[in-house]
Amino acid sequence: MLVSAAIAGLATGGAYALMGLSTLLTYRLVAVVNFAQAAVGAFGAFAMVVLYEAGLPLPLAVPAGLAVAALLHMGLGVVMVRWFAEAGEGVKAAVTIAVYTGLVALGLRLFGAQHPRRFPSPFDGPALTVGGVVVTWTAVLTMALAVLFAVGPALLLRHTRLGLLLRAMAERPTTAELIGVRVPRLSMVVWGSAGAASALAIMIVAPQLASDFSSQTLLITPALAAALIGGFSSFAWTFVGGVGLGVLQGLASTVTQLQQYRGVLPFLVILVVLVWTRRRDRWDEPA
């Protein structure tokens, strides 16, 4: 039973990891802790559902939803680059919180507050069996995308000229622009890619979760928990954190006393990680 629950949590964990990696990518390359990441992804996912329900074939509705999320996220990027490029991280985070609030209000208005959408689930079929437990294609696909998004950016940043330019943009944007790096253009690529990845994660995991707009926007909490486990620096540990959180929630579903508290686990993880990382600052202080 525990193995079955853990494997069932892989699909959700892969989505958490993908969301967390998107959040980490935004932070690493444009120095923004983006609280609006999940809201942008939810907008793209629900745009896909609306188009699909209107009769657009799924192979066309999915790219359209990804494009909506990418463009929306790029719009946020334009705001950041134009008016908040030199602002501190706290100010930038506050801006994304304001954008999150606005997107939630707009999304509830457009997609309905208490009317879950029926997300298509073309990958719910069995892919393989592990120890007598069926693993769906959704879990396999989500994990594969999460691994790709964990390994790809790390290799790109370390071993390519584009990665060198992106690191220069992240560390010294003004200096990079002065020596000829097209900072605004590169920033838009980062914002657009992260927005599309968030939308894709929500599209995949939505059939397994509550499929109303407000619930999907709350995926920012496990995304931030995963990124925090990675110290907002490590793609590998962010991947591990996201998958581990999904598996932990799957295991919690097997305990009757914990089932109704599964949603609290990301907050608990955030609290534990913050206390652990700050322990030395407190414990080393003289009494």
N, C-alpha and C positions, 0 to 999 in steps of 0.2 A: 504493500500500500504506500509506504514511504517513497519507494523508487518510482512508482507511478505518479505520485504527486510532484516529486522533484522533476521528472521528465516533462510533466504537464506545465511546469513553471518555466521551461526553457523558452517557449515562444514569447511569453511575457518578458522574461529576462533579456532575451535578445532585443526586444523592442526598447526596453529600458536602456540597454547598452547603446543602442543606436541613437536614442535621444540624448543620452549623456555624452556620447562622442561628438554629436552635432554641437552641443553646448560647449564642450571643451574646445572644439575647433574654432568656434566663434571667439572664445576667450583667448586662446593661444595666438590667434592671428590678427585680431582687431581689438583685443584687450577690453572686451565687454562681457560681463556676467549677464547673460540674456534671459531674463525671467519671462519674456514673451515667446520663447522658442516653441513651446507646446501649443500655445494659442495660434501661432502662425501655421504650425503643422496641422492643427485641427481644422483651420480654415480651408487649407488645401484638401484635406480628406473629405470634408463635408461638401466642398465644391464638386469633388469627384462623384459623391453619392447623388447629389442633386442632378448632375448631368446624366448619370447612369439611369436614374429613375425617369428622366425625361426621354429616354430612348437611345442615348448615345452608347455605342458598344464599349464594353469595359476596356479593351485595348486602347481606345481613344480617350475615354474618360479619365483613366489613371494619369497619362501624361499631362492632360489638361489640369488636373488637380495639383500635380507637382509644379506645373508652371505657375499656377495661382499662388502657391506657397512661396516659390522662389521669388516671384515679382513682389509679393507683399514683404518678404524679408529684405529684399533689396531696397524697397522703399524705406524701411527702417534704417538700413545701412546708409542711405543718402542723408537722412536726418543726422545720423551720428557723424558722418564724415564732414558734413557742411557746418553744423552748429556745435558739435561736441567733441571734435577731434582732439582738442587739448584739455578737455575736462578730465577730472579724476575718475577712478573706477566707481566710486560711490555715486557720483552724479550720473554716470552712464547707466548704472544699474537702476537708479531711480527713474530714469527716462523709460527704460524697458518695462518697469513695473506699471508706469502710467499707460504705456502702449498696451500692455497685457490687459489692464482694466478696460480700456476702450475696445479692444478686440473681443473680449468676452461679452461686453454689452452689445456690440454690433452682431456678433455671432448668434447670441440668444435671440436677437430680434429677427435675424434672417433665417435661422435654422430651427427656431423653436426652443423653448426652455425645457419643456417636459415631454418632448416628443422624440424618442430615440429613432434613429434612422436604421434601416436594414442594410448593413454593409455586406457587400458580396464577399464570399469566402471561397474562392476557387482552389485554395490549397489545403482544404481540410481533410483531404484523403490521406490514407496511411502511406508513409514512405518506407519505413522499416520497423522491425520489432527488436527491442532490446530487453532481454530478460523477461520476455512475455508481455512487455508493455509496448503498445503501438506508438510510434513517433510520427506525427503528421508532417506533411510537407510544409505547413506553416512554420513549425518549429525549425525545420531544416533550413528553409529560406531565410527566416529571421536571423538565425545564428550565422549563416553564411554572409549575409549583408553586414552584420555587426563585425564579424572578423575582417571582412574587406575594408570596412570603414575604420577599423582599428589599425590595420597593417598599412593600408594605402597612404594615409596622411603622414605616418611616421617615416615611411620610406621616401615619400615625396620631399619632406622637409630636410632629410639628411643627405640625400644622394642626387638631387637634381638642381639645376640652375634655377628653375622656378621656385623650388623650396628655399634656396638661398635668398631670392628676392622676397619671398613671403616672410622669412624670418627677419630680414632687414626692415620690412614694412611694420612688422609687429613690434620690434624693439626700438626702432628710431624712425617713425613715419616721416617726420619733417626732414631729417637728414636724407632718408631714402629718396624722397621726392626731389630734393635738391640735386642729387647725383643722377637723376634721370629715371628712377623707378616710377612707374605709373600707379601710384598708390590708390587713387580712387577706383581705377579699373580693377585692380587686383582685389580691392576690398569688396567690390560688387560680386566678383566671382565667389569669394568666401561666403558672403551673406546669402547669395542665391543657392549655393550648394548645400549649406546648412539648413536652409528653409525647406528645400526639396527633400532632404534626408529625413527631416522631422515629419513631414507629411507622409512619406513612404512608411515610416515606422508606425504611425497611427493607422494608416490604411490596413496594414497587415494585422495589427493587434486588436483593432476595434471590434471584430466579431467575437473575441474572447472576453471583452470588457463591457461595461455599461456604455452604450453607444449614443449617449446624448452629448451635446457640444460641451457643456460645462464640465462633465466628467473627463473628457479627453484633454481639456486644457490643464487639468490637475496633474497630468503626466509630467509636468515640469518638476514636481517634487522628487520622484524617483530619479529623474534625469540629473538633477542637482546633487542628489545623494551619491549617484554613481560617479559623477565628476569630482565630488569631494573626496571619495575614496581614492581616486587617482591623483589627489592633491592638485587638481586643476592643471596638471602638467603631463601625466602619463596616460597615453592612449591605451596601453595594455591593462593597467590597473583600473581604468574607467570601464573597460570591457568586462573585466572580472567582477567589478562592483555591480554593474548592471545585471549581469547574468546571475550572480550570487543573490542579489535582492529578489529577482524573479523566482529563483528556486526556493528561497526562504519563505516567500509568500505562499508558494505551492505547498511546502511542508506545513505551514501554519494552518492551511485549509483542512488538514487531517485531524487537527485538535479542536474539538468542539468549543472549548473555552476561548480559543484564539481566533476562530473564524471571523467573527464580527470586528476584530481589531486588526485585520490584515492591512487595511489602508493606513494604519498608524505606523507601520514598520519603517517606511522611508523617513518619517520624521525622527523616529527613534535612532535610525542609523546616522542621520545627520547630527543629532545631539551627541551620540557616542563618539563619532569621528572628531567633532569639534572639541569635545572634552579631552580626547586622547592627544590630539595634535597640539593643544594648548597646555597640556599638563606640565611641561617643563618650565614654561613661562611662570606658572603659579608656584610649583613645588620648589623651584630654585630661588624664589624670593626669600630674603632673610625674614625670620619670624619677628 
